[in-house]
């Protein structure tokens, strides 16, 4: 019984420490995850100064587009709740929401794709090989995800 009392305080302390470290290690904020990912890609591919400028602009634009999508997502959820509460679903509203989403995605691609093309044209063959290896590694890791 004395051993249990002796180990109780250190176990609580260690558990608390691991929880704090675990929470600190997890990057729950999407912007922090994006910045971490961007830095990791930049480091892995050993970008030049010019490539880093292009890459940082791409990341900044993606973050801006994402921030705009957050409010849009909330309004779509409100529309979905209203539709579920109604007696009959309004298919026209769903099609309109889908068309608006497709338009936003097209605009996003029109913003990002030229920058990606610019970055791609500056990559060396070694960087392209590293990028392919990186993509394949993450493709395998993400096979069991739902998105």
C-alpha positions as CSV (number, residue, x, y, z in Angstrom):
1,X,0.0,0.0,0.0
2,X,2.9,2.3,0.8
3,X,4.3,1.7,-2.7
4,X,1.1,2.9,-4.4
5,X,1.0,6.1,-2.3
6,X,4.7,6.7,-3.1
7,X,4.2,6.3,-6.9
8,X,0.9,8.2,-7.1
9,X,2.3,11.7,-7.1
10,X,5.1,11.0,-9.7
11,X,2.5,9.3,-12.0
12,X,0.1,12.2,-11.8
13,X,3.0,14.6,-12.5
14,X,4.3,12.5,-15.4
15,X,0.8,12.2,-16.9
16,X,0.2,15.9,-16.6
17,X,3.6,16.6,-18.3
18,X,2.8,14.2,-21.2
19,X,-0.6,15.8,-21.7
20,X,0.9,19.3,-21.8
21,X,3.7,18.2,-24.2
22,X,1.2,16.3,-26.4
23,X,-1.1,19.4,-26.6
24,X,1.9,21.6,-27.4
25,X,3.1,19.2,-30.1
26,X,-0.3,19.0,-31.8
27,X,-0.9,21.9,-34.2
28,X,-4.7,22.1,-34.2
29,X,-4.8,25.5,-35.8
30,X,-5.0,25.1,-39.6
31,X,-2.8,28.1,-40.2
32,X,-0.1,26.7,-38.0
33,X,-0.4,23.3,-39.7
34,X,-0.1,25.0,-43.1
35,X,2.9,27.1,-42.0
36,X,4.5,23.9,-40.6
37,X,3.8,22.0,-43.8
38,X,5.1,24.9,-46.0
39,X,8.3,25.1,-44.0
40,X,8.8,21.3,-44.2
41,X,8.4,21.3,-48.0
42,X,10.7,24.3,-48.3
43,X,13.4,22.6,-46.2
44,X,13.0,19.1,-47.8
45,X,13.3,20.5,-51.3
46,X,16.0,23.0,-50.4
47,X,14.4,25.9,-52.1
48,X,16.4,28.8,-53.5
49,X,15.6,32.4,-52.5
50,X,13.5,32.8,-55.6
51,X,11.7,29.6,-55.1
52,X,11.0,30.5,-51.4
53,X,9.5,33.8,-52.5
54,X,7.1,32.0,-55.0
55,X,6.3,29.3,-52.4
56,X,5.6,31.8,-49.6
57,X,3.2,33.7,-51.9
58,X,1.4,30.5,-52.8
59,X,1.0,29.6,-49.1
60,X,-0.2,33.2,-48.3
61,X,-2.8,33.0,-51.1
62,X,-4.0,29.6,-50.0
63,X,-4.4,30.8,-46.4
64,X,-6.3,33.8,-47.6
65,X,-8.6,31.6,-49.7
66,X,-9.1,29.3,-46.8
67,X,-10.1,32.1,-44.5
68,X,-12.8,33.2,-47.0
69,X,-14.1,29.6,-47.1
70,X,-14.6,29.5,-43.4
71,X,-17.5,32.0,-43.5
72,X,-18.8,30.4,-46.6
73,X,-18.9,27.0,-44.8
74,X,-20.9,28.5,-41.9
75,X,-23.5,30.0,-44.2
76,X,-23.8,26.6,-46.1
77,X,-24.4,24.8,-42.8
78,X,-27.1,27.4,-41.9
79,X,-28.8,26.7,-45.2
80,X,-28.5,23.0,-44.6
81,X,-30.1,23.3,-41.2
82,X,-32.9,25.4,-42.6
83,X,-33.5,22.9,-45.4
84,X,-33.7,20.0,-42.9
85,X,-36.1,21.9,-40.7
86,X,-38.4,22.6,-43.7
87,X,-41.2,20.3,-44.9
88,X,-39.5,19.7,-48.3
89,X,-36.0,20.2,-49.6
90,X,-35.5,22.9,-52.1
91,X,-33.3,21.3,-54.7
92,X,-32.7,24.6,-56.5
93,X,-31.0,25.9,-53.4
94,X,-28.6,22.9,-53.3
95,X,-27.8,23.3,-57.0
96,X,-27.1,27.0,-56.5
97,X,-24.8,26.3,-53.5
98,X,-23.0,23.7,-55.6
99,X,-22.5,26.2,-58.5
100,X,-21.3,28.8,-56.1
101,X,-18.8,26.4,-54.6
102,X,-17.6,25.3,-58.1
103,X,-17.1,29.0,-59.0
104,X,-15.1,29.7,-55.9
105,X,-12.9,26.6,-56.6
106,X,-12.4,27.8,-60.2
107,X,-11.3,31.2,-58.9
108,X,-8.9,29.6,-56.4
109,X,-7.3,27.5,-59.2
110,X,-7.0,30.6,-61.4
111,X,-5.1,32.3,-58.6
112,X,-2.9,29.4,-57.5
113,X,-2.2,27.5,-60.7
114,X,0.0,30.2,-62.4
115,X,2.1,30.5,-59.3
116,X,2.5,26.7,-59.1
117,X,3.5,26.6,-62.7
118,X,6.0,29.3,-62.0
119,X,7.5,27.4,-59.1
120,X,7.5,24.1,-61.1
121,X,9.5,25.8,-63.9
122,X,12.2,26.7,-61.4
123,X,12.6,23.2,-59.8
124,X,15.8,21.3,-60.6
125,X,15.5,17.6,-61.5
126,X,16.8,16.7,-58.0
127,X,14.1,18.8,-56.4
128,X,11.4,17.2,-58.6
129,X,12.6,13.8,-57.6
130,X,12.5,14.8,-53.9
131,X,9.0,16.2,-54.5
132,X,7.8,13.0,-56.1
133,X,9.2,10.9,-53.2
134,X,7.5,13.3,-50.7
135,X,4.2,13.0,-52.5
136,X,4.4,9.2,-52.7
137,X,5.2,8.9,-49.0
138,X,2.2,11.1,-48.1
139,X,0.0,9.4,-50.6
140,X,0.6,6.0,-48.9
141,X,0.1,7.6,-45.4
142,X,-3.3,9.1,-46.4
143,X,-4.9,6.1,-48.0
144,X,-7.1,5.4,-45.1
145,X,-8.4,8.9,-44.6
146,X,-11.9,9.8,-45.6
147,X,-11.1,13.0,-47.5
